[in-house]
């Protein structure tokens, strides 16, 4: 009986119900997509960096974990000092530059021979390795998204590059150029952003890290095998704050819409509440009916939000094929729980207001 009563009340004003469902759906979508976008990009970046094959990464003092945004390049001669240390097989300097023209990319300026010694070399799907100062290597995902092929010309940092080869993704960046040319373009002659170190044996990694700490104090020295665990929102300055702010914004949207929806519902049903009270309905029954209606509305919104999240992710991937948006059951559950708690909180006052109405005054309400 109560279920039918709540169900009929919910669909008595279908447009208002639809607005409430969409508001909760947008709340769910914002939480799921924002978290999925940040965590997906971090995990995908970490996998590509680990895919280089180095054992250790050396960065400049005060460098961030998100290496594409780290400044303060170091003298490239540090590579020679590192190569002299015990248990080091190869050292590859790399100059990294963030590029937002035509997409969001981190361009790797590399020395072909040293990078090959550390990583084992690229897997070429088309074309050949870099031979000239203006040669550009593009991974398969970037080539698809930017519509590039071998022999194409690509403008980067106001410089025309020739696509020499298309390589398999997973070797750090998506765009690779000769380090000397990139140094000249960005005004960082004889500088490098990071040094990738390959040890003679993996078990020597800690010994080499200790030696580098003595040689280069205050320089972050990180083992790449643990890099995946470091790439979290908590370790990226400001990222967790941004995520929390977006979640708070989404919750406010859902809470306000639910509050307005249920408050309007109570005003419209003043006479109905008076009838229920005249028939002996208790305050608890009135509150329960409104909160049950809110819960049903919230579940419809959660379903809409999940569907909307996948639609938005598909839209992102259609526009930016190289992006990774990670939608997980864990965050879907958390977003749903956040929406449910917010909806119940938003409906609490209207429900309490309805239970306090006087039956005689409610029946005479026009």
N, C-alpha and C positions, 0 to 999 in steps of 0.2 A: 504493500500500500504506500509506504513512505517512498520507496524507490520510484514508483510510477508518478507520484506527486512531484518529486524532485526532477525527474526526467521531463515531465510536461512543462514545468516551470522554466527549465533550462532552454527549451526550444520555443517558448512562447514569444520571445523576441529574437529571432534567428540572426539578425544583423548584429545585434549587440553581443550575442554569443560568439559569432564569428570574429568580431573585433577582439574579444577577450582571448579566444583561442590563438589568434594570430599574434597578439602581444606576448603571450606565454611562449609561443613558438619562436618568435624573434629572440626572446630572452634565452631560450635553450640554444638556438643557433649561434648567437654571439659567443656564449661561453664555449661551446664545443668547437666552433671554427677558429676562434682566437687561440685557444689552447692547442688545438690540432695543428694550426699553422706554425706557431712558435716551436712546439716540440718536434714537429715533423722536419722543419728546417734545421734545427739543431742536430737531430739524429742523422739526417741525411748528410750534413756537413761533416759530422764526426766520422761517419763511415767512409766518406771520400778521403779524409785526411789519413785515417788508418790504412786505407787502401794503397797509400804511397809505398808502404813497405819499410819505412824507416823505423828505428827503435826509439829514437830520442828526438825531441824538438827543442831547440834553444831559441828564446825570444829576447827582445830588448827589455831593459828594466821598465817596470810598471806597465808591461804589455798586457792586453786583455786576453782571455781565453778565446774569444771570438776573433781569430787572427786576422780576418779580412779588414777589421776596423782598427787594428793596432798600428800606431805610428812609431816615431823614433827609430828609423832604420839604423842598423849597425854597420860598422866598417866591414867590407867584404873580406878583408885580410884575416878576420877572425877564423875563417874557414881553414886557412893554412895552419894556424895554431892548434885548432881542434884536430886536424888530421895527424898531428905529431903525437897525440896522446895514445896511450896503450889501449889495445883492444878495439880501436876504431878502424873500420874497413873503408868507409867512404863518407865524405861530407858534401852536401849539396846546398849551396846558398840559394835563396829564393826571395825575390822582391814582389810583394803582394800589393796590388792596388785595387781599391773599390771602384766599380764603374756602375753608374745608374743610367747610362745612355742606352736606350733600346732594351731595357731590362735591368735586373739586379745581378751583377756578376762580380766575382773576385778574380782578377786577372793575375796569373802566375808568370812572373818573369824568371826564367830558369836558364841554367847552363846545361846544354843538351847532354854532355858526356857525364858530368857529375850526377845529374838527376837520374840518368840511366843506371849509373853504378849503384845508387841508393834504392831505386824503385824497381829495377829489373827491366825498365823500358816500357814503352807504350805498346798496346795491341792496336795495330793499324787496321781500320776497316776500309780505308781508301787513302790514296796519296802516299806521301813519304814524310820522313822526319824533317825538322827544320834545317835548312842549309844556308839561307840568306838572312840578313839582318831584319828584313820585313816579313819573314815567314810567320804564319800563325797556325797553331794546332787547335782544333775544336773537338770537343767530345761529341758523341752521337746525339745526346739529348739537346745540347745547345745548337748543333747543326740543324736539327729538326725544327726547333722553335724559332730560329733566326733565318731559316730557309737558306742555309749555306751549303755549298758543295766545293769540291777541290777546284782550285783556280778562281774562286770568287774573291771579290775585294770587299773588305769589311773595315769601316772607319771606326777607330778606337783611339781615344785621347787625341782627337783631331789629326790622326795619322792613318793613312791607308795601308792596310795589311793584306797580304795575299794568303789565302787559305792553302797551306801546303798539304795538310793531311787531316783526316777525321779519325779520331781514336775512340776506343771503348771508354765509357765513363768509369769513374771510380779511382782516379789518380790525383786526388786533391782538388784541383780547380776544374773549370770547364773550358777556359781559354788559356793557352800557353803561348808566350812570345819569348824571344831571346832577351836575357836579362840585361845585356849591355844596351840594347836599343831602348828598353823600358826605362833604364836608369837615366838616359839622356832626355827622354820625353818628360819625365816627372821631376827632373832636377835632383836626382839622387845618385850622382856618379859615384861608383865604387861603394855602393851601399846595398844592404840586404835586410829584409824584414825578419826572416827566420833562417835557421840553419837546420837542415835535416841530417841526422847522424845515423849511420848504419854500423852496428857493432859486428865484430868478427863472429861472435856467438851471442844468442839472446840472453844467456845466463850472465853475460858480462855487463848487462845494461846498468845495474845499480852501481857497479864499480866505475863505469864510465861517467855516470851522472855525478858521483862524488868527486871525480877528477875535474869535471867541468865546473862544479860549484867552487872549487878552489881556484881554478883559472879565471872564471868569470863570476865573481860574487855579485849578488843582486840581479843576476839574469835568471828569469824563470827557466827551469830545465824540467821538461815533462816527458814521461814515457808515453809513447803513442798507444801502447796496448791498453792504457787506462784512460785514454782521451775521451772515449764514449761516455764513461761515467762522469767526467768533468763537465760535459756539455749539457748542463741543465739550466733552467731559468734562474735557479738560485745563485748560480755562479756567474751570470751575466749581469753586470751592473744596470739597474733600472728596469730589467725585463720583468722580474716578478712583480714589481710595483705597477707596471703597465698592465699586466694580466689581472692583478687584483682590482685595478681601477675599472677595467672593462667588465669584469664580473659584477662589481658594485653597480655600474651603470645599467647592466642588463637586469639585475635584481630590482633596481628602482623602477625601471620601465614596467616590469611585470607587476610589482606591488601596487603602483599607482593605478594601473589599469584595472586590476582586480578590485581595489578599493572603490574606485568610481563605479565600476559595474555593479558591485554588490550594494553600494550605497543607493544607487539609482533603483536597484531592484527592490530594496526595502521601502523606498518612498512610493513606488508604483503599487506595491502590494500591501499598503497600509490597511485597506479594507479587508483584504484576504487574511491578514494577520489577526484583525479584529474578529473575523468569523471563527478562525481556529481557536482563539482564546475564549470566545463565548461558548464554544463546544467543549471546553475543558482542556485545551492544549497547554502544556506546561512551558515555562521559559526554556527548559532544556530541549524540549521537542523543537521549538522555534529555532534555537541556535543550531541544533544538530541538522535540521533540514537545510539551512543556509550554508553551513560548512560542508555538508555532503555535496550540495550543488557546486560549491567551489572546488572540491576535490575532483568531481567529475569533469568540470571545466578544465582543471589543471591537467588531468590525464589526456584529454583531447589535445590540449596545447603541447604536451610533451611529445605525443605522436606526430603532431604537425612540425614541431621543432626538429625532431630527428630527420624527418623527410626533407625539411628545408635545409638542414646541414649538409646532406648529401647533394642536394641541388646546387647549393652555393659552392661546395667543393668542386663539383663538376664544372661549374662556371670558371672558377679560378684556374683549374687545370687546362681548360680549353684556351684561356687567354695566356697563361704562363705555364707551359708544359713542363718546365724544369722545377716547378715548385712541388713540395711534398706537404700534403695536409693529412695529418695522422688523426683519424677519428677512432677512438677507443671506447669499448663498452664501459670502462671505468669512469671516464669523464662524462659519458652520456648519463650514467647513473647519478654522478655527482650533480650534474646540471639539472636533472630531473628533481633530485632531492632539494636543491637550492630553490627551484621554482615552486615546489610544493610548499615548503616552509614559508617562503615569501607570500604565496597566495593565501595561505591560512592566516598569516599575520595581517595581511591586507583586508581580509574578510572578517576579522574578529570584531572590530568596532561596529560595522554595520549589523552583524549578527547580534551583538549585545544590545544595540539600539533597538532592534526589532523586538527582542525579548522584553524590553522595558515598556513597550507601548501599552497604554490603557485600552482595554477592549471597547469601552463605550466611545472614547474619543476616536479610536480607529474605525469603528463602524460609521461614525458620523463624518469621517474624512471625505472630502470631495476631491 
